Amino acid sequence: MPRFPRFDPSERLGLPAEALPRHVAIIMDGNGRWAKRRRRARIWGHRAGVASVRAVAIECARLGIDRLTLYAFSQENWKRPEREVSILWKLLRSFLVRERREIMDNDIRFTAIGRLEGLPDFVRRELRETERLSARNPGMTLCLALNYGGRAEIVDAARSLAEDVRRGLLSPSAIDEAAIASRLYAPDAPDPDLLVRTAGEQRVSNFLLWQISYAEFHVTPVCWPEFREPHLHEALREYARRDRRFGALPAEAPAG
């Protein structure tokens, strides 16, 4: 049994469990702006944002959400000042070590997606160790997108398929949506039902481009360091009010 039992969504949110999304994805934006408003360096916002990661991950786990994917470091983030990037990796390493107890206590399974071979060695070591320790946890999957780009993911999937065609293992005529989906970084993960973006921006920023085809969007003006359980609850309640049609007419839409 997890140290901290799950919440009943009907008591916590006033929603039945079946009204919640299976997979929530979040673009964690606004750390720098939050710090600037307080006349602090941008890195101060990144440090403050770690508390939001902890709060949101634990809340999602206790609500029984299956998967939470957080956009932690994009391929474009390498363009930031070298010192900022260096501190970001150190913050991530510290998070991976410090939060292992919370991950284990809440039965969370930790994983990551992206071109992980491009991460610093000291980060990859702790990432793999956290993955290893939590691999058999039966609760929510917490996935960090690191050195990640949605276009790069599709390119990598296409390269994998092309290599199998070159080796004679696959016919080009056999390549369909399912074949491409099977070569994505997390082929067994359900597509996100809900995509949340903080800090008010109205764009997807190269995040899970294939997977969010039918995701519901929720944009909040709240910057990530201030995003806490009440803001998550607001997003979940809004999601529950949506009529998800998946391109069909209401009477034809699939359940869920």
N, C-alpha and C positions, 0 to 999 in steps of 0.2 A: 504494500500500500504506500502511496506517496505520503510524504510528511504532511503536505497541505492538501486536503481533499478538494475536489472540484466544487464549484458553485452550481447552484440550480439556476439556470438562465431565467426561469419564470419568476424567481424571487429577486435575482440580481438586476434583471433588465425588464421584467414584465413581458418576456418573449418566450415562446416554447423553444426547446432545443432545436427543433427542425427548421425554425426560422433563421437560424444563424448560418453564416457562410461556412463552408468546409475549409476554404483556403483564403486567408487575408494576406494581401501584399501591400507593403507601405514604402513610399518614396519619402525618406526622412530628410526633409528640406528645411532650411532656415537657421541652421546653427550659427553661421557667420553673421546673418542679419540680427539675430537675437543678441549676440555678443556686441555688435557694433552699436546697437541702441543703448547698451550699458557702458559704452566707451571702453570696451575690452578688446583684446586681440581675438581673432577668429577662433583660435584654438581653444579659448575659454568656452565657446559655444559647443565645440566638439566634446569637451570634457563633460559639460552639463548634459549633453544629449545621451550619454551612457545611462544615466538614471532613467530616462524615458524608455530606452531599450529594455531595461530590467523590468520596469513597471508594466509595460505593454505585453511583453513576452509572458510574464507570470499570469497576468489577467487572462490572456487568450488561453493559456494552458488550463487554468482553473475553470474557464467557461466551456471547455470541451471542444474548442476549435482544433481541427486536425493539423493545420499547417499555417505557419506564419513566415513569410519571406520578407526580409528587410534589405533594401538597397543600401548597402553599407559603403561601397567604394566602386565607382564606375571606371571604365577604361579612360574616360575623359578626365577623371580626377588627377591623373598623373601630370596634367598641365599646371596644376597648382604649384605654389612655391615649394621648393625642395624641403625646407624646414617644416612646413605645414604637413606635407606628405609623410615625412619621417615621424613626426609626432603622432599622426593618425595611426601608423602601424604600431607604434609603441602602446597607444591606447587600446588597440585591438588585442594585442598580446596580453595586456593587463586584464582586459575583460574576459578573455578566454580562460585565464587562470583563476581569477577572482570569483567568477560566476559559476564555476563548476559545481559548487555545493548547491546553489539554487537550481541549477539544471537537473541535478540528480534528485534533489528533494521533491521537485515537481514532475518527475518522470518525463522530462523533456528529452527528445532525441535531437542532437545537434548535427547539422550538416552545412555544407557550403557549395555554391555553384560559381562558375566563372572560369577564367583561365588561371587556375590556382598555381600553376607552375611559375607564374610571374610574380608571386608574392615573395617577400623576403623570407629567408630560411627560418629565422627565429619565429616568424608568424606561422609558417606552415607546420613547424614542429608542434606548437601548442594547439593549432587547429586540429591536426590529426589526433592528438592525444584526447582532446575534448570529444571528438567524434568517436574514438575508440571506447572511452569510458561510458558514453551515453548510448551506444549503438543498440543495446537491448531494451532501452526504456520504452514502455508501451504507450506513452502519452503523446502530446503534440510534437510535431517536428518543427524546430526552429532552424530556418535556413538563412544564412547570410550570403548575399550576392556580392562577391569580392573580385576586383579586377574584371568586372562583368560588363558586357554590352549585349543588348538584344540582337543587333545585327551580327556581331561576332559569333553569337551562339548559333544563329541560322547558318552562317558561313561554315562553322565547324561541323554542323550536321551535314551540310552539303558535301563537304570534303570527305567525310566518313562514308557517305553513300557512293560518291564518285570512286573512292578507293575500292569498294566492294565490286562496283561495276568493272573497274579496270582488271581486277583479279578474276573476273568471271563468276563471282559469287552471287551477283544480283543482276537482273535484267532491268534496263531503264524503264520498261513498261510497268514494272512492279513498284515504281516509286510513286507513292501517293501521300496524302496527309498523314496517315498512320505511320508510314515509313520515316517521314521527316520527324514526326513527334518522338519516335523511338530513339532518335539519335540526339535529342536535346540533352542538356546537362543533367536534368532530373526527369527521366522519361516516365517514371512511375508516379510522379506527383500529379494530383488533380490540378486543372487550370484554376487560376485565382477566380473566386466569385466576386470579391470586393477588392478594389484598388484604392488605397487612401494616399493622398498627397497633402503634406503639411505646407504651411507658409504661403498658401494662396496661389501658387503657380498652376497654370492650366495646360500642362504638357506632360508627356509620359517619359521623356528624357531617355529613350533607348532602353527601356526596362521591360523585360518579358514580352517583347513585341509579338511573338507567336502566341503566347499563352493567354494574353488579355483580350483576345478577340471579342469575347462576350462578357467581360467583367463589368461590374457596376462601379462607377467612379464616385468617390467622395473627396471633395477638396475642402480643406479647412484653412482659415487664415492663421491659425495657431502655429507658431514656429515649433520645430521638433523638441527643443529643450523644455518647452512648457506642455507638451502633449502628455496627458495622463489618462487614467481610467475613465473619467467622465467624457473626455473627447472620443475615446474609443467607443464607449457606449453610444454616443450620439451617432457615430458612423454605422454601428451595428443596427441601431433602430431605424436609421434611414434606409439601410439595405433591406430590412425586413418589410418596408413599405413599398419597395419597388416591385413592378410587375415584369418579371424576367420572361421575355418572349423568344429569345434565341432566333430572331428572324421570322418567327411564325405568328399567326394570328392568335389572340388570347386563348381560344378554345383548343388550339392545336399545340400550344406550348407544352414541352415536357415538364413533368413534375420536378420540383427542386430548382 
